[in-house]
Structure formats: C-alpha cells, structure tokens
Amino acid sequence: MRIPFLERHPKPPHERPESADRVERRALAIWPRLDRRALRRCGGNVARIAAHIAHRTKMAPKAIEMLIDDK
C-alpha cells in the first residue's frame, strides 16, 4: 500500500509579527555578537530571547526583558 506524498511544493514562509522583528533588532543593537539564527528560533518571544541573552551576560532575564520589550 502506498501513501501519496501530499506536499508537492514547499510551504511558503510564514509571516512573523512586526513586533518580533523589532525585539530582535533591539537585542542585536544592544548585544551585536548574538547569533541571529538563535534569535530567529525564539520566534520573537521576549522571555525566550531574554533567557538566551542571560546565558551570556550577568543581567537577570527580567532586566533584559525590560530593555528589549516592545511595550
């Protein structure tokens, strides 16, 4: 029995919220040596980005969130 291959074409890239791009740009402006792909994998989630940055600095994740948040 064969299972048909349903996806013949690659999926189009999904759109991200504009705020996610702003948060990533702000984080890169403050910490320019951050890995862009790692930030992209965080999906614009401020808490995840702050946790990633907190591993590299002595700042608390909450302090980093306040710096890069889009509020």
C-alpha positions in Angstrom: 0.0 0.0 0.0 1.4 3.4 -1.0 0.9 6.6 0.8 0.6 9.6 -1.5 3.0 12.4 -1.0 0.7 15.3 -0.1 3.1 18.3 -0.1 4.4 18.7 -3.6 5.6 22.3 -3.1 7.5 23.7 -0.2 5.4 25.7 2.3 5.6 29.5 1.8 7.4 31.3 4.6 5.0 32.2 7.3 4.8 35.8 8.3 6.0 36.9 11.6 4.6 39.8 13.6 6.3 43.1 13.1 7.0 43.3 16.9 9.1 40.2 16.8 11.4 41.8 14.3 11.7 45.0 16.4 12.5 43.0 19.5 15.3 41.0 17.7 16.7 44.2 16.2 16.7 45.9 19.6 18.5 42.9 21.1 21.1 42.9 18.3 21.7 46.6 18.7 22.5 46.1 22.4 24.4 42.8 22.0 25.7 42.9 18.5 27.5 39.5 18.7 24.3 37.5 19.3 23.6 34.6 16.9 20.9 35.8 14.5 19.6 32.3 13.9 19.3 31.6 17.6 17.2 34.7 18.0 15.1 33.7 15.0 14.4 30.4 16.6 13.0 32.2 19.6 10.1 33.4 17.4 10.0 36.9 18.8 9.2 35.7 22.3 10.7 38.2 24.6 11.1 35.8 27.5 12.9 33.2 25.3 15.2 35.9 23.9 16.0 37.2 27.4 16.8 33.7 28.6 19.1 33.2 25.6 20.9 36.5 26.4 21.0 35.9 30.1 23.3 32.9 29.5 25.9 35.3 28.0 25.6 38.2 30.5 25.3 38.7 34.2 22.0 40.5 33.8 18.8 38.9 35.1 16.3 37.8 32.4 13.7 40.2 33.8 16.1 43.2 33.3 16.8 42.1 29.8 13.1 41.7 29.1 12.5 45.3 30.2 15.3 46.5 27.8 14.1 44.7 24.7 10.4 44.6 25.2 8.2 46.3 22.7 5.8 48.0 25.2 
